[in-house]
Amino acid sequence: MNEYFTERHGMKLSVICFLVFLFLTMFHNRAAAQTDTIRIMSYNCMNYDLFQTDCPGNNDFKKKDAWLRTIVNYNKPDIVSLVEMNPSRTFMLYIRDSVLNKTCANCYDTCFYSNLYSASKAAMLFYRKEKFGFISTATVYRDGTSEDVNWHKLFYIRHDSIQSPDTTFLNILPVHLVSGSSADAQRASQTAGIMNYLNTHVGRLSNYIIIGDCNIRSSIEQGIQNLLNPANPRTRFYESTGLLGDYTGDPSSFTGYLTVSTTSSAAALSLQNCSTDKGSKGWYDHAYCSEYIMKETGNVKYINGSFTVTGQDGNRQGISVNDPPLNTSAPADVIDAVFRMSNHYPISLKLLVDLSRKPANLSDSIASGLTEIERDNSFELSLTNPVKEILHFTFSQGSFYSESEIRITDMSGRLLFTKTGRELDLEDIDVSYLQQGIYFVSFITSAHIINMKFIKE
């Protein structure tokens, strides 16, 4: 009898343990499905596909293709910002297809970019399609002396089974500020222009990142103070590491973050690629994040300690990336690629997306019954949410008078509708065939890129 009850008791205990294990496993999987780590990489590629007669070692862009592939394959970034690029759109697509998408199976796509003053170089942004969809690009600042500063808005693609009207947006501004010890005032003018735009068009930042070759020599420069201490505190940015100081005058305080140069004097001469010599001597490439990211206000936050400089082991001051002592911070082929590709080290940082928290989208949110309004210098258009059968637009300046395209995409970035033509009648679009949900509509001409979101009932 006792054996019978003992056996029954053991069976019940086993069942209970199994159920507890199953519950914990499901809870863990659900929690894991609601979080994701995003890696953003930025790189000054040093005159990529820009022929220079006095720099023969930098003119073979096919070699640079292989080096960039090696670096990207090692970092595996979800978002890639590249500056000092040939401003041709054909070259942008070439980089996407022949470099980035050679590291994975057609996983990267590219944002639009502007070059309004026909600058000799461009800043480009690429993203992994399984994690992000493209919404819009706006020109924030341009002066013709360096790449236009574009504001790229992406949305995070959910892969869990939870249905939510909330959208997580990420706003990236790749920058390449003017260089030189005597260009403090010009850099200050550039960042002032960026902040003025954000203050006027946004007012309060949610998930925003300014990243790239800032050429800032010290955190007391006005160019950086415009970001760290703006007149409107709601547009404030933070240096992601929190490290402030004299980045070029006191390099020994920042040895793990020095981004210029990858080559010593002798190495620069042998490479013949016009790279800056004297080894690592300054921290020029930075990532600045908005308060919502740094203070964990929404569902996107900076992962503390995640800012890294690829190939920088902290022992490179005054020497090349591949000089003794042996640099083991990355594989040998990556160290070699960093040495040959550019005089800058690549930088990267990580963000945590927590879908269990409400996104801090602020003005990005989609509200029923409210009118969405977008402006692009010469005209304004608006629509009212939600939409039932007809997507109706109101144009302040009439329709587009140029070759135009309209696109409708879903939250995954899948193209559902497209139409091109001249002087398109865009004021009424039949969307009755769409299922209920959130969609994006884009208007594209040679002079304008307008993107809006709408709710289909």
N, C-alpha and C positions, 0 to 999 in steps of 0.2 A: 504493500500500500504506500509506504513512504517513498519507495522508488518511483511509483506512478506519479505522486504529487511532485516529487523532485524533477522528474522529466517534464511534466506540464509546466512547472514554474520556469524551468530552463528555456523551454520553447517560447513562453511569453516574454521572458527577458531578452531573448534573441530577436524577437519581432520588434520589441520596443527599441532596442539598440539600432536595428536596421532602419526603422522609421526616423529616428533621430539623425542618423547618418545621412539618410536621403534628404531630410529637411535642410540640414546644414549644407549639403552639397548644392541643392537647388538655390539656397540663399546666397552661397558664395558665387555661383555661376551668374545669378541675377545681378549681384553687386558688381562682379567683374564686367558684365556686359554693359553696365552703365558708366564705366570709366574707361578712358583711353588716354594714351600718352601721345602728344604731338611734338615732333621734332622739326624745328625751323633752322635752316642753314643759310648763311649769307657769305658771299665770296666776291672779292674784287678780282676779276679774271685777267686784268692787265692787258688791255687792247686786244681783245679776242676777235680775230679775223679783221684786224685793222692794220694794214700794211705800213711798215715803217722802214725806210731805207737804212736808217742808222741802227736798227735793231733786228738783224737777220735771224737771230735765234728765236724771235717771237713771232715770225711770220708764217710758220708752218702750222696752220690751225688744225690739221689732221692729228698732229702730235698732241696738241692741246686737248683735242677731243678725247684721246685715250687717257690723258692725265685726269681730266675732269670726271670721266666715267669711273676711274679708280677711286677718286675722292668721294663721289656721290655714292658709289656702291658700298663704301666703308661706313659712311655716316647714315645712309638710308633715311634721308629727310622726307618729311611729308610736304613741306613747303620749301622751295629753293629760290633765293633771291640772288641774282647775278648782275654786277655792274661792270662798266667799261666794256660793253658789248657792241659789236657792229649794229647800228640802228636799223638795219633792214629787217622787215617782217619775215622775209624769206629765211633769213638767218635764224630768227627766233624759232621758226617751225623746224628748221634743221637741227637746232640744239635739242628741241623737244623729242624729235623722232630718231635722230642719229646718235645722240649722246645719252640723254636721260632715259629714254625708253629702251635703250640697249642694256640698262641695268635691271630692268624688270619687263614684264609683258604688257606693253602699251598702257602703263599705269599713270603716266604724267600728262597733264594738259597745261595750257598756258593762258595767262590773262592778257587782255589788251594792254597796250602801253602807248603813250604819246611822245611826240618829238616835235613840239610846236614851233620851236625856233631853229629846227634843223641842226641840232647839236651833233658833234662827231661821234657821240657814244650814246648808248641807251641803257636803262636799268630794266631788267625783265624779272617777272615772277612766274614760277611754275608750281603746280600743286598735284598731289596724288588724287586721282579721280574717285577712288573708292572711299576716300575720307572727306573730300570737300567738293562743293559745287561753286561755280563762279556766278557772282551776282552783278558786280559793276566795277568800273574803273573811272576815276575822276582825276583831272590834273589839278594838283594842289599848288604847285609852284613851278615856275620855269623862268630862266633868265638867259639861256643860251650858252652860259659858260660851262655848264655841266649837265648831266642827265636831268630831264624833267622829273619832278617828284610826283609820283602817282599814288593815289589812294585806292587800294584794291580791297573790295569787300567779298569775302567768301562765306559760305555757310557749311556747317558741319553736318555730314550725312549720318543719321542714326542707323545702326544695324541691329538694335534690340527689337523686341516685339512690342514695346510700349508705344501706344499711339498718343501723340501729344501735339498740340498746335504750336508749342513753343519752338523757336528756331534759335540755334546757337550760331552767332555770327562772329567772324574774326576779321579784323581790319588791319591790313599790312601796308606800311609805307616804306618801300626800299629807298635808300638815299645814298648819294655820293656827293658830299659837300666839297666845295673847292678846297684845294690843298695849299700849303705854304705857311711859313711862320708869319708872313706879313699879310695874310688874308683873313685875319680875325674878324674885321669889320664886314667882309663879304659873307663869311659863314654866318655871322650874326644876322645879316640881312636875309639870308636864305631861311634860317630857322624861324625868324620873325614872320616871314611870309607863310611858312607852313602853319604856324600857330594861329596866325590871323585867319587863315582859311578855316581851320578846325573850329575856332571860336565862333565864326560867322555861320558856318554850315552845319555844325554839330552841336556846339554849346556845352555838352557834357559827354565825356568819352565813356564808352563801355569797354569792349575788348579791342584795344588798339596797340600796335607795336610799330615803332620806328626803328629800322635796323639797316646796317650797312657800314660803308666806309665814311665815317663822319669827319675824319681828319682833325678832330678836336685834340688840341695839344694839352689842355688842362681843363679841369671841371669848373674853374672860375671864369673861363671864356664866356663872353656874352652869348655866343652861339649855343652853348649848352645850358646856360642859365635861362634862356628863353624856353627851354623844354622843362627844366626842373622847377622853375619858379615863375610861371606865367601870371599875367594879370588876372586871368580867370582860373582859379584853383581847380575847377572842374575839368580843365583840359591838361592837367599836370601829368608829366611823365616821370618815371623813376629809372635810374640806371639799374639794370637788372641784377647786377652783382652787389649793388650798394657801395661800390668802391669809388671814392672820389679822390682827386689829388692832381699832381703834376705828372701827366702820363708820359711826357717826353723828357722833362727835366729830371725826373726821379724814376727812371725805369726799373731800378732795383727793387722798388716797392710793389711792382706789378709783373714780376718775371713770369708768372703763369699765364698772363694775359697779353703779352706783347705780340702784336700782329704784323709789325713791319720791322725788319725785312727778313725774308727767308734765306738771304744770301750774304756772305761776307764779301769784302772788296775783291779778293782774288776770284771767288766763285762768280760774282756778277760779271767780271771781265771775261771769264771763260764762256759763260752762257751766251753773251752778246744779245741779251734780251731787254736791255735797258732797265733791269731791276735795280732797285735801290740797294746800296751796299751797306757795310758796317754791321751786318747781322741784326738781331732783334734789338731795337732801340726805342720803340714807342708803341703805345696801345691806341690805335686809330679806329679800329672797327668795334662798334658797340651795338647793343640792343637796349632800347628804352621802351618800357611797358607802362600802360596806363594804370591808374590807381585800382581800377576794377580787377585787373589781373594780379597786381602785386599784393593787394589787400584781401584777395579771395572774396570779393563782394558778390560775384555771380557764380557761374559754374565753370569758369575757365581760370586757372591760376598758374602762376610761374612756379616751377619746381625748384626749390632752393638748391643752389649749388650746381644747377644743370648747365650753366653757361660754360662752354668749353672752346678752346682754340685747338683745332686739329693739328697735331704735329708739334705742339708747344709743350715741352716737358718741364719748363721752368729753368732750364740750364742753357738757354740759347742766347743770352744777352751778349751781343758783340760778335756772335759766330753764326754760321749757317745752320739750317735745320738738320743737316746730315753730318755736321762736324762732330769729332769726339768732344765729350764723352758720348757713347752710343745712345742714340735716341730710341727708346723702346715704348714711347707713348702711343705709337701706332705701328702697324706692320711696315716692313721695309719698303714695299712697293708704294704705300701711301706716303711715306716720308719722301721718297724720290719724286712722286708726283707733285707734292707740295713744293719741293725744291725747284722743280722745273716749270711749273705752271704759271707762277705769279710771284711778285715780291711780297704779297700779302698771304697770311695764313687764313684759312677759312674759319668762321666762327659758327656756333650753333647754340641753341637753347631748347629746353623742353617745357611744354605746357601740359597740365592735367585737365582733361575735360571730364566733369562729373555730371552725368545726365540725371542724377537723383536730385540735383539742386536746380532751382529755377534760374534760367539765363538772365543776365543783366543786360538786356538789349536796349532798354530805354527807348529812344526814338526809333529803334529798329523794329519794335514790336508791331504786330499786325492787329489792329483793333476793328471790330465790326462796326459798320456805320460811319467810319471816319474816312475822310478823303486823303488819299496819298497824293503828294505833290512832289514833283521833281523838276529841277531847273538846270539848265546847261547854257548859261550866258545869254544866248539869243532867243530862247523860247522856253516855255513852261508847259507841262502837261499834267493832268490829274485824272484820277479814277476814284470811284467810291466803292468801298468794300461793304458787304460781300457781293459776289457776282452770281447770278442765277443762270442765265442763258447767253446774254450778250455782254461782252466786255466793251464798255463805252468809255472813250477818252475825250477830254476837252483840251484843245491846244490853244495857247494864247497867241501863237503866231501862225495859225493854220497848219497845214500839213508840211512834211519835209519836201524841199525843192532840190532834191539830189537823188542819186542812186541810193536806195534804202533797203533795209532788211528788218523784218520783225521775227522774233523767235519766242516761243513759249516752252518752258522746261518745267519738269516737276522737281521735287525736293532732292531727288537723286542725281539731278543734272541731265536726265534723259530728255532729248529733244522731242517735243510732241507736235509742234507746228512751226513752220517757217514759210516765209514768202518774201520774195525780192522783186524789185521793180523801181520805176521812176515815178515820183509823186504818188506813192501808194495812198489809197484811201484807208487810213488806219483808225478811223474814229469808231468803227463798230466791228467787232470780231465775234463770230459765233463760237462759244465754248460750251454749248449744251452737252456735247459728247464727253466732256471731262467728268471724272468722278469727283466727289466731294474731297476737298483738301486744299493745300497751299501750293501755289504755283508762282513762277517768275516770268515776267514778260520783258523782253529787251528790244529796244529800238536802236538801230545801228546805221549811221551814215558816215561819210568820209570826215565829217566835222564833229559828230556827236555820238555819244554812247549813253543812252538813258535806260536804266533798269528799274523795274518796279515789281512789287509782289502783290498778289491778290488771293482772296479766299473764294473758292468755288463752293456754292451751296448745293 
